[in-house]
Amino acid sequence: EFMETTENQKVLLTLKEAAEYFGIGINTLRRLTNKHTSLCIFNGNKRMIKRKNMEKWLLNHNVLDC
């Protein structure tokens, strides 16, 4: 679940994994990471969400400004 810490959590999540983990739609994640590029990295054309960065960002924002 969101914000639980375990030793085996992934550092990077695919868009699908992040959508399930955070409860946010894939298109919303795409728009959000287009605007806030520190929340993801690209592996070729595959966008990978930085889990810890996204967790911190979501905790500090009341509105998804995408």
DSSP file with accessible surface (Angstrom, degrees, kcal/mol):
  #  RESIDUE AA STRUCTURE BP1 BP2  ACC     N-H-->O    O-->H-N    N-H-->O    O-->H-N    TCO  KAPPA ALPHA  PHI   PSI    X-CA   Y-CA   Z-CA
    1    1 A E    >         0   0  169      0, 0.0     3,-1.9     0, 0.0    21,-0.1   0.000 360.0 360.0 360.0 161.5    0.0    0.0    0.0
    2    2 A F  T 3   +     0   0   65     19,-0.3     3,-0.1     1,-0.3    20,-0.1  -0.185 360.0   3.5 -54.4 130.6    1.0    3.6   -0.5
    3    3 A M  T 3  S+     0   0   80      1,-0.3     2,-0.3     0, 0.0    -1,-0.3   0.441  90.3 133.0  72.4   3.5    3.8    4.8    1.8
    4    4 A E    <   -     0   0  112     -3,-1.9     2,-0.5     1,-0.0    -1,-0.3  -0.677  49.2-141.0 -76.9 139.2    4.5    1.5    3.4
    5    5 A T        +     0   0  122     -2,-0.3     2,-0.3    -3,-0.1    -3,-0.0  -0.902  30.1 159.8-108.7 127.3    8.2    0.7    3.5
    6    6 A T    >   -     0   0   72     -2,-0.5     3,-1.2     1,-0.0    -2,-0.0  -0.954  46.9-118.0-135.0 158.4    9.5   -2.7    2.8
    7    7 A E  T 3  S+     0   0  207     -2,-0.3    -1,-0.0     1,-0.2    -2,-0.0   0.754 109.9  54.3 -69.0 -23.0   13.0   -3.7    1.8
    8    8 A N  T 3  S+     0   0  137      2,-0.0    -1,-0.2    -3,-0.0     2,-0.2   0.234  75.6 127.2-100.4  16.4   11.8   -5.2   -1.5
    9    9 A Q    <   -     0   0   41     -3,-1.2     2,-0.1     1,-0.1     3,-0.0  -0.487  64.1-111.2 -71.9 143.5    9.9   -2.3   -2.9
   10   10 A K        -     0   0  113     -2,-0.2    -1,-0.1     1,-0.1     3,-0.1  -0.440  12.2-149.8 -72.3 146.0   10.9   -1.2   -6.4
   11   11 A V  S    S+     0   0  110      1,-0.2    40,-2.3    -2,-0.1    41,-0.4   0.872  86.7  39.0 -79.3 -40.5   12.7    2.1   -6.9
   12   12 A L  E    S-A   50   0A  55     38,-0.2     2,-0.4    39,-0.1    38,-0.2  -0.907  71.6-164.9-115.4 140.0   11.2    2.6  -10.4
   13   13 A L  E     -A   49   0A  14     36,-2.4    36,-3.4    -2,-0.4     2,-0.0  -0.943  20.5-122.5-121.8 143.8    7.7    1.7  -11.4
   14   14 A T  E  >  -A   48   0A  31     -2,-0.4     4,-3.0    34,-0.2     5,-0.2  -0.304  39.4-101.7 -68.8 167.7    6.2    1.4  -14.9
   15   15 A L  H  > S+     0   0   22     32,-0.5     4,-2.7     1,-0.2     5,-0.2   0.920 125.2  49.7 -59.0 -40.7    3.2    3.6  -15.6
   16   16 A K  H  > S+     0   0  136      2,-0.2     4,-2.1     1,-0.2    -1,-0.2   0.934 112.6  45.9 -64.6 -46.1    0.8    0.7  -15.0
   17   17 A E  H  > S+     0   0   57      1,-0.2     4,-2.8     2,-0.2    -2,-0.2   0.915 114.3  48.6 -62.1 -43.3    2.5   -0.2  -11.7
   18   18 A A  H  X S+     0   0    0     -4,-3.0     4,-3.1     2,-0.2     6,-0.4   0.895 108.4  54.0 -65.4 -40.0    2.5    3.4  -10.6
   19   19 A A  H  X>S+     0   0   15     -4,-2.7     4,-1.5    -5,-0.2     5,-1.0   0.928 114.1  41.7 -60.4 -43.4   -1.2    3.9  -11.6
   20   20 A E  H  <5S+     0   0  139     -4,-2.1    -2,-0.2    -5,-0.2    -1,-0.2   0.924 117.2  47.6 -68.7 -43.1   -2.1    0.9   -9.4
   21   21 A Y  H  <5S+     0   0   50     -4,-2.8   -19,-0.3     1,-0.2    -2,-0.2   0.916 123.8  30.0 -66.0 -46.0    0.2    1.8   -6.6
   22   22 A F  H  <5S-     0   0   25     -4,-3.1    -1,-0.2    -5,-0.2    -2,-0.2   0.577 101.9-123.1 -93.1 -12.6   -0.9    5.5   -6.3
   23   23 A G  T  <5 +     0   0   70     -4,-1.5     2,-0.4    -5,-0.3    -3,-0.2   0.859  68.5 129.5  72.1  34.7   -4.5    5.2   -7.5
   24   24 A I      < -     0   0   23     -5,-1.0    -1,-0.3    -6,-0.4    -2,-0.2  -0.947  62.7-105.0-121.9 142.9   -3.9    7.6  -10.4
   25   25 A G     >  -     0   0   43     -2,-0.4     4,-2.4     1,-0.1     5,-0.2  -0.256  25.0-120.6 -66.3 153.2   -4.8    7.1  -14.0
   26   26 A I  H  > S+     0   0   61      1,-0.2     4,-2.4     2,-0.2     5,-0.2   0.911 113.3  50.7 -61.5 -43.5   -2.0    6.4  -16.5
   27   27 A N  H  > S+     0   0  103      1,-0.2     4,-2.5     2,-0.2    -1,-0.2   0.897 109.6  51.1 -64.3 -37.0   -2.9    9.4  -18.6
   28   28 A T  H  > S+     0   0   34      1,-0.2     4,-2.8     2,-0.2    -1,-0.2   0.919 109.5  50.6 -64.9 -41.9   -2.8   11.7  -15.5
   29   29 A L  H  X S+     0   0    0     -4,-2.4     4,-2.6     2,-0.2    -2,-0.2   0.899 109.4  51.3 -61.9 -40.0    0.6   10.2  -14.7
   30   30 A R  H  X S+     0   0  105     -4,-2.4     4,-1.7     2,-0.2    -2,-0.2   0.945 112.9  44.3 -61.1 -48.2    1.9   10.9  -18.2
   31   31 A R  H  X S+     0   0  121     -4,-2.5     4,-1.7     2,-0.2    -2,-0.2   0.917 114.1  50.7 -63.2 -42.5    0.7   14.6  -18.0
   32   32 A L  H  X S+     0   0    0     -4,-2.8     4,-2.6     1,-0.2    -2,-0.2   0.922 112.5  45.2 -62.6 -43.8    2.1   15.0  -14.5
   33   33 A T  H  < S+     0   0    2     -4,-2.6    -1,-0.2     1,-0.2    -2,-0.2   0.737 107.1  59.2 -77.5 -20.0    5.5   13.6  -15.5
   34   34 A N  H  < S+     0   0  100     -4,-1.7     3,-0.3    -5,-0.2    -1,-0.2   0.890 115.8  35.7 -66.9 -38.7    5.6   15.7  -18.6
   35   35 A K  H  < S+     0   0  126     -4,-1.7     2,-0.6     1,-0.2    -2,-0.2   0.846 125.5  39.3 -82.7 -37.7    5.3   18.8  -16.4
   36   36 A H    ><  +     0   0   40     -4,-2.6     3,-1.8    -5,-0.2    -1,-0.2  -0.759  67.5 176.8-117.3  83.5    7.4   17.6  -13.5
   37   37 A T  G >   +     0   0  104     -2,-0.6     3,-1.3    -3,-0.3    -1,-0.1   0.653  69.9  74.1 -69.4 -14.0   10.3   15.7  -15.1
   38   38 A S  G 3  S+     0   0   71      1,-0.2    -1,-0.3    15,-0.1    15,-0.1   0.611  85.9  68.8 -73.2  -7.6   12.0   15.0  -11.8
   39   39 A L  G <  S+     0   0    3     -3,-1.8    11,-2.6    -6,-0.2     2,-0.3   0.519 107.0  24.3 -88.1  -5.3    9.3   12.4  -11.1
   40   40 A C  E <   -B   49   0A   8     -3,-1.3     2,-0.3     9,-0.3     9,-0.2  -0.946  57.4-148.6-150.4 167.9   10.5   10.0  -13.8
   41   41 A I  E     -B   48   0A  67      7,-2.3     7,-3.4    -2,-0.3     2,-0.5  -0.920  24.1-123.7-131.7 162.2   13.3    8.7  -16.0
   42   42 A F  E     -B   47   0A 113     -2,-0.3     2,-0.7     5,-0.2     5,-0.2  -0.924  11.8-166.4-110.7 132.6   13.2    7.3  -19.5
   43   43 A N  E >  S-B   46   0A 114      3,-3.2     3,-1.9    -2,-0.5     2,-0.5  -0.897  79.0 -53.1-111.0  92.1   14.5    3.9  -20.4
   44   44 A G  T 3  S-     0   0   70     -2,-0.7     0, 0.0     1,-0.3     0, 0.0  -0.617 121.6 -25.6  68.5-122.1   14.5    4.4  -24.2
   45   45 A N  T 3  S+     0   0  157     -2,-0.5     2,-0.6    -3,-0.1    -1,-0.3   0.354 117.5 106.5-101.9   7.7   10.9    5.4  -24.8
   46   46 A K  E <   - B   0  43A 106     -3,-1.9    -3,-3.2   -32,-0.0     2,-0.5  -0.768  64.4-142.9 -91.2 121.7    9.6    3.7  -21.6
   47   47 A R  E     - B   0  42A  39     -2,-0.6   -32,-0.5    -5,-0.2     2,-0.5  -0.718  14.8-165.4 -86.4 125.9    8.8    6.1  -18.8
   48   48 A M  E     -AB  14  41A  26     -7,-3.4    -7,-2.3    -2,-0.5     2,-0.4  -0.957  14.2-135.8-116.3 126.5    9.7    4.8  -15.3
   49   49 A I  E     -AB  13  40A   0    -36,-3.4   -36,-2.4    -2,-0.5     2,-0.9  -0.659  13.8-130.2 -84.0 130.3    8.2    6.6  -12.3
   50   50 A K  E  >  -A   12   0A  64    -11,-2.6     4,-2.6    -2,-0.4     5,-0.2  -0.706  21.7-155.9 -78.2 106.3   10.6    7.3   -9.4
   51   51 A R  H  > S+     0   0   14    -40,-2.3     4,-2.7    -2,-0.9    -1,-0.2   0.913  86.4  43.8 -55.9 -51.1    8.5    5.9   -6.6
   52   52 A K  H  > S+     0   0  123    -41,-0.4     4,-2.5     1,-0.2    -1,-0.2   0.909 114.3  50.0 -65.5 -41.3   10.0    7.9   -3.7
   53   53 A N  H  > S+     0   0   58      1,-0.2     4,-2.5     2,-0.2    -1,-0.2   0.918 112.8  47.4 -61.9 -42.7   10.0   11.2   -5.6
   54   54 A M  H  X S+     0   0    0     -4,-2.6     4,-2.8   -15,-0.2     5,-0.2   0.911 110.4  52.0 -66.2 -41.8    6.4   10.6   -6.6
   55   55 A E  H  X S+     0   0   12     -4,-2.7     4,-2.0    -5,-0.2    -2,-0.2   0.946 112.8  44.8 -58.7 -47.9    5.4    9.7   -3.0
   56   56 A K  H  X S+     0   0  132     -4,-2.5     4,-1.2     2,-0.2    -2,-0.2   0.912 113.6  50.3 -62.6 -43.5    7.0   12.9   -1.7
   57   57 A W  H >< S+     0   0   26     -4,-2.5     3,-0.6     1,-0.2     4,-0.5   0.939 110.7  48.5 -62.7 -45.7    5.5   15.1   -4.4
   58   58 A L  H >< S+     0   0   34     -4,-2.8     3,-0.8     1,-0.2    -1,-0.2   0.869 108.6  53.8 -64.4 -36.6    2.0   13.7   -3.8
   59   59 A L  H 3< S+     0   0  100     -4,-2.0    -1,-0.2    -5,-0.2    -2,-0.2   0.775 111.6  46.4 -67.8 -24.7    2.2   14.3   -0.1
   60   60 A N  T << S+     0   0  128     -4,-1.2     2,-0.4    -3,-0.6    -1,-0.2   0.399 105.4  67.2 -99.5   2.0    3.2   17.9   -0.7
   61   61 A H    <   -     0   0   75     -3,-0.8     3,-0.1    -4,-0.5    -1,-0.1  -0.987  51.2-169.5-129.2 132.8    0.5   18.8   -3.3
   62   62 A N  S    S+     0   0  170     -2,-0.4     2,-0.4     1,-0.1    -1,-0.1   0.665  80.0  42.5 -87.4 -22.8   -3.2   19.0   -2.8
   63   63 A V  S    S-     0   0  108      2,-0.0     2,-1.2     0, 0.0    -1,-0.1  -0.985  79.9-126.1-129.0 136.9   -4.0   19.3   -6.5
   64   64 A L        -     0   0   68     -2,-0.4     2,-1.9     1,-0.1    -6,-0.0  -0.717  28.6-161.3 -79.7  99.4   -2.6   17.4   -9.5
   65   65 A D              0   0   63     -2,-1.2    -1,-0.1     1,-0.2    -2,-0.0  -0.470 360.0 360.0 -87.0  70.5   -1.6   20.4  -11.5
   66   66 A C              0   0   58     -2,-1.9    -1,-0.2   -31,-0.0    -2,-0.0   0.123 360.0 360.0-125.8 360.0   -1.2   18.7  -14.9
